[in-house]
Amino acid sequence: MNKSFIRFLKSDQGALLLLLGVSALLLLFGLGARELWGAETRWANIALQMLQTGDYFDPYLKGMPYYDKPLPSYWLITATAHLMGGLGHWSLRLSSVIAAWLSIWLVYLIGGQLYDKGTGLMAGWFLATTFFFVFWARVATADILTVCGVLAAIWWYWRGPDDTRLSRYSVFFLILALTSLFKGLIGFILPGLMLLPHLLGEGRWKNHLNRRMCLAMLVAGVFYMVPFMLSQRYGAPAYGESGLGLVFRENVVRFFKPFDNIGPIYTYLLYLPVYTLPWAPCWILGLWVAVRNWKHTEPNIRWLIQGLALLFLFFTASGSRRSYYVLPLVPFAQLLAAWWVTRRMAERQAAGNVSGPGWTKGIAGAAGFLFLILGIVYPWTNSGGGGVMQFSRDVRAQAIKTAPWNEWRMVLVDVDNKLPMYLQNHGSPFYYVPPESDIPQTGDSAALMAWLEKQSGETWNPERTIIVEQYEDIKQLPLDYLTADHQLITTKPNNGARLFHAHESGSAAFIPNVKNDG
């Protein structure tokens, strides 16, 4: 390797570029080869209905009002879909990936602000090779967007913690408002809790109680309200759900009186170490060293530990607990880990041991493992001529034998949320049949079409309608009678299902048979 290139990589700029380049590779490789998973099916379904109907102010899930999250996280996906020519794996997940990539950069910057560039670089590498951080970064939800927003607010604060100019306050509170528009009010709460120990120290909070801060908060509050006001002004009059009402329910009611996602009180005591693997031992040791020598510990490390403790207590106090709620704590835990590692390395060098414990090899090994599992093995299990993506290709191939793809209309009967994105045809929006409907489970296709027209109040062309239903057992299809005059296409097992002999639910599509006029 060229010596000048090696020298460049050892420079601050070269080391940062290497970190960001490897991070991009880990986040992007194989991103589009994995089928929809978990909660991202909701984001796909809602974004797709916005694209199909042109209504960007009323989120719907499977045809029903669903204002569970503020609008901007959906808008990011629809904007990316417009830029990339349609909704797909890349456009669905790209905003989350970019947020994760920025988070790694921000951790590097925060580490440099608080300690030194070496610590910031180590923290960036730790975060970039944290398994569950990269895993969730490749999933289309609002969680990594929230992490990025919290880090951006912390980074901005530490650029000038004693700066009281209006511009400083304005940017800070606008970051909080934007972060809160991705998932909820934790965008305001988490940065506030993290910074509270520093603000209380030496009475710093007194310097920030001024009119400029109040004005900035007012501007940020108006900014936060804009999507809700647009939804109220331009949304459907009969939509039936209030965005602000859902904010109160999801953030306040859920905290004190949880109605779902109820986990044990020790949830985060278990999952914080798990979600920081493989570097969990480093921050745990760093915590022990810092607490043991608390009076002699650096002030910024004391702040970091106090802020982490407040975040931990906040999430634990909430009655609604899930493993991935701990994600906003992960970057700060890795900052603590990086502090301990760089401190140990400096002590070893001072003692004349320049070889070090091989952290470079450890980070390279962690990066290689992530690349192998998330970039190669995981996508491979979703391939092999089966799964939902292949199912959609089979449906389309059969349908276009009769008519162009955009002429078909889809009816989804109690279907998994992930199906609509794969079957999008840029034609009429999907029609959803909920599980509790009285759809005919015996009879013929004519009776089904008559029922469909009665339920929807629309006129349907039976020769251009594809019926899709979900099944647990292929031998017990409720609409099996449609095979009399329809072509049946079902989900085939993918590599993962074949390898592990897994029995998975599938999808069945009924496509009208081609009539022979001769």
N, C-alpha and C positions, 0 to 999 in steps of 0.2 A: 504494500500500500504506500502511496506517495507520502513522504515525510511532511510536506507542507500541509497535506490534507489531515494527517494525524495531529499536527499542531493546531489546525483549525478546530478539530473536534474537541481538543483540550481547552480551547478558549471558551469564555462565557457564552458568546454567541453561537459557536459551533455546538457546545453541549446542549444548549436550549433547542437548537434546530434538530439535533439528533433525538432528543426527548419528544418533541412535537411530531417528528416524522414517524418514529416507531409507534407513538400513540395513535396516529392516524391509521397506520397499517392494522394495528390490533382492533381498532374500532370499526374499520370499513371492510376488511377482507371477509368474504363470504356473507356479507350482510343481507344480500338479496336472495340467498339460497335457502333460507329457513322460513317455514310457514309461520303464520301468525300464532302467537302464544299468549295465553293468559289475558290480562287486562287490555292489551293492545288491540284486541278484537273490538272492544268498545270504541276506541278512538278511530279505528278503520271504518266501522259502521256509521258513526256520526259524521265523520268527514265525508264519506261517500255520499250520504244523503244530502249534505250541504252542496256538494258538487252537482248532484243530479237535479236538485230542485232549484238551485240558485238562491236558496234561503240560508243566509249565513248568520242569522240572528236567533234562530229557534233550533237548538240541537234536538235531534230525534234519535232514539235507539230502537231499531227494529220497528219503525213506524210509530213509536210512542214518544211523547215528550220526555226529555231526559236532560235536565239542566244540572247535572251532578257536579260539573266543574265549570269555571268561567270559560268564556269563548276563545281567548287568544291561543291556547294550546291547540285547538282545532284549526284556527286560522293559519297557524304556522304550517300545518300539514296541507291544508288546501292551497296555500300559496306555493308551497314546494311542488304540489301536484300540478298546478298550472305551469310552473316553470319547466317541469320534467315531462310534460305531455300526458299526464294521467296519474291516478292513484295506484301506487305499487309499493313493493317492499322498501325501495330506496326513498321514495318521497314520503312514505309513512314514518320512517325511522330517522331520517336525516336530521331533523331538528334536535332530537335527543342526542344523536351522535355529536353534532356540533357543540351542543351544550356541554357534553362530557369532555370534549377536546379543549374547550375554553376553560373548564374547571381545572384541568391539569395545569394549564398555563397560569391560571389565577393562584393555584396553590404554590407554584414556583415563585410567583411574584410576592405573595404574602410571606413565604418563608424568607425571601430576600429582604423584605421590609423589616421583619421582626428579628431576624437572626443574621444570616449571611447567605450569599448566593449558593454556597455549597449545601447548606441545609435546605434551601428552597429547591435545588435540583434533586436532592435525595427525596424530598417529600413528593415532588412531581413524579419521580420514577416509582415510588411506592404506590401512589394513587393509580398510576397508569397500569400497574401490574397487580392491582387488587382484583381478585377474581369477580366478586359480586358487583363491584363498581362497573367493570367493563361489561359484565353480563347485562345489568340493567340499562347501561348506556346504549345497548343494541336492541332495546325494547321500546316500542312507541307508547310511552306514558308521559305524565307531567313530572315524574319524580326527579329525574336528572335535571330538568329545567329549573326546578326549585333549588337543587343543590348549587347549580351555576349562579342563580340569582343571589343566594345567600353569600356565596364566596365573593361575588362582585361587590356586594355592599360592604363586606368586611375589608376587602382590598381598598375600596375607595375611602373608607374611614381612615385606614392606617396611612394613607398618603398624606394626611394632614389632620391628625386627631385634635389639634388645638385651633384649627382654622374655623373661623366663624363667619366667613363670607357667604352671601346669599347663594352664589353659584355652587359652592360646596354642598350646602344643605339641599339645594334643589336637585342636584344629580343624585345624592344619596337617597332622598325620599322617593324620587321617581324610580330608582332601582327597586326599592321596597314595594312600590305600587305595582310595577310590572311583574315582579316575582309573585306577588299575591294574586295576580290575574292568571297565573298558570295553574295553580292547584288550590289555593285558599289563603286565608289570613295568616298562615304560618310564614308567609313571605315577609310580613311585618314583625311577627313575634320572634322568630329564630335569630335574626341578626340583632334584635334588641336584647335578647337574653345573652347572646354571645358577647356583646359589647358592654353589658351592664357592669361587670366587675371593674373594667377599665374606667368607665365613666364615674363610678362611685369613688374610685381611688383618687386621693388628693383633691377631692371636691371638684373634679373636672365638669361634672354635670351643671354646675352653677354657671360656667362660662357659656353653656349652650342654651340656657333659658333666655331667649331673646326674641324680638319681633321677627327677625329674619328667619329663624327656624320655624316659627309659627306660620309665616307666610309660605315657606317651602312645603310644610306639611299640608297646608290648605290646597296648594297647587297639585300636590301629589294625590290628595284625596279626590279632587275633581278628575284628574287623569284616571284614577282607579274606577270612577263611576261611569266613564265614557262608554265602555262596552255594554253596561247594563242599561244606560239611557238609550243607546242605539237599538238595543233589543226591544225595549219598551216602545220606542217610537216607530221602528220599521218592522218589528216582528209581527207574526200573525195574531190578530185580535183574539182568536179563540185558542191560543197556544195552551194556556192553563197552568203554567208554572212560572214562578217568579225567581229570577236569578239571584237577587239579594236575599230572598227567603230561603233559597237553597244554601246560600253562603252561611247564613245563620244556623241552619239545621246541620250542615256538614262540619262546621267549625266550632260552634258553641255548644249546641245540643249534644253532638256526638262526644265532645270532650267530657261533659259532666254526666250525661245519660246516654251511653253508647247503645246503639240499636243493631250494630253488627260489628264484625272484626274484633270480637272480645277475646283478648288473650290474657294469660296469667300475668301477674304483676312483675314477675322476673323475666319477662320476654326479652327485654333489651340487654339484661345482664348476660343472657346466653348469646343473643344475636350480634351484639357489637363486636365481640371477638371473632365470631364466624364471618361477619361481613368485612372484616379487615384482614382476613387471611390472604397471603401467607405471612403478613407482617405483624399480626396481632401480638406475638411475644415482644416485639420491639417497643410498642407503645405501652404495654403493660409494665415492662421493665423501666421504661422512661418515667412512667407515673410513680412507680415505687421509689426510684432514685430521687425524683423531684420532691415528693412528699416527705421522704425521710430527711432530706436536707432543706426543708422548706425555707428557713430563714436565709439560706445562702443561695437559693435558687433564683435564677434570673427573673426579673419582674415580668417579662413578656411570657415566660413559661408559666409563671403563677397565674397570669391572666388566662392563658390558653386552658389550663386545667380547670380553673374556676368556671370559665365559659362552657367547657365541655360538661362539667358537672351540672350546670343549670339546664343545658339542653337535655341531658339524660333524665334529670328529675322531671322536666316538663313532659317528655314523652311517656315516662313511667306513670305520672299522675293522671294522664288521660286514660279513660276507661276503654277506649278503642285502640287496640294494639295489633300491629302486624309486623312481620320480620323486616320488610323493606322500608318501613317508616324510619328505621335507624340510619338510612343513607345520608342525611345531612350531617351526621356526626362523623362519618368515615373520613372526609378530608382533614378534619381537625385532629382526629386520632393519628392519622399518618404524619401530620406535622409534628406531633409529639414524638412519634417513632423516629422521624428523621433527626430531630434534635438529639435524641439519645444516641443514635448511631454515629452522627458526626462528632458528638462529644467523645464517644469511645474511641473513634478513629484518631482524634486529636491527642487523646491521652496516650494511645499506643505509639504514635509518632514521636511524642515528647519523650517517651521511654526508650526510643531507639528502635522500635519494631515498625519498620516501614512496609512490611508485607501486607498487613491488614488482614481481616477475616474473610476476604474474598467476596465482598459485597457486589462487585461488578458481575461476577459469575452467578451469584444468587439472583440478581435482577434479570440477567440474561436468561437464566433458567426459567424464572417465573413468566417472562415475556414469551418464551418459546412454548411453555405449557399452555398459556392463554391462546396463542395463535393456533396451536394444534387442536385444542378442544373446541373453542368458539368459532374459529375460522375454517376448520377442516372437518373434524369429527361430527360436530353438531349439524352442520349443513348436510353432511353425507347421510346421516340418519333420516333426513327429510327428503332424500332423493331416491332413485331406484325405480322409477316408473309407477309410483303410487303416491298416496297422500292427496291433500286438497288441491294443490297446484296442478297435479296431473289430472285430477278429476275435472277441474275447470277446462283444461285443454281438451279433454275427451268430449265434454259437453259441447264446447264451441265447434270442434271438428265435425260432430254429428249434425249440429244445428245448421251450419252454413251449407250443408249439402242441399238444404231446402230453400233457404232465404239468407240474405245478408245478415250478419250478426246484429246490427243495430235495429233490425226490424222486430226482434224478439222481445217479449215481455216476460219477466220472471215473477213467479209466485213462490214465496218462501214459507214453508209450513213448519213452524217450530224449529227454525234452523239455527245452528251455531252462528254467532256473530261474524265469524271469519269468512263465511261463504260469499257474502255480497261483493266484497272487494274483488275476489277472483272471478266472479261472473259478471262484472260490469261490462256493459255493451254500449255505453254512451247513448242509450235510447231512453225509454220511459223509466221512471223510478220503479223500484221493486214494490210489490204488494206483499205485506206481511200478514200471515195468518197466525194469531197467537195460540198458545197451547190449549187455552180453555175454550176454544171455538168448537162449534158443533159441525165441523167439516164432515161430509159424508165419508164413511169408511167402508161402505158397501155400495154397489150399484154400477154405474158406468161413467164415462167421461162426460157425457151430455148432462147428467145430473150434477156432476161436480161443477161444470161451467155455469149451469143455472144457479147453483148455490153461490158461486163466486160473484156473479153479476148482481145477485140480490144483496150480498154483503157489502160490496164495494160501490154499488150504484153506478157502475161503469159498464160499457159494452166491451166484451172480450172476443178476440179472434182465436178460436180454439186451435187453428192451424199455425198460430204464431205465439203460443203460450207454452212456456216450459215450467213444469211443476217440480219443485225441489223440496225434499223432506229429509229430516234427520232420522237415523235409526240406531238402535242398540243391537238388534239382531236382524240380519238381512232376511231371515226366514219369516219375520213378522212385520212386514211393511204394511202400514194401515191403508195405503193407497195402491196396493198391489194390483187391484182390479184394473188400473190404467194400462197395464201391460197388454191388454187386449188390442189396443190401437195406438200404443205408444212404445217407443224404443226406451229401454231401461238402461241407464248407465249408473254404476255404483263406484264408490271409492275403493281403490285397490291398496293393499298394504305397501308401505314404503320400506326402505332398508332397516330403519329402526324397529318397526313392527315385526318384520321377518326375523331380525337378529334375536330379539328378545321374546319372540312368540307372543307378542302382546295382542290382546283382543281390544280393539278400539271401536268406538262408535263411528259411523260413517254417514255418507250422504247418498241419496238416490235422486236422480234426475229423470223425469219422464218427458220425452221429446216426441211430438206427434209424428206418426209414420208418414212417409212420403206417399201421396196418392198417385196411383198409376192411371192416368186419364185414358190410356190406350186400351 
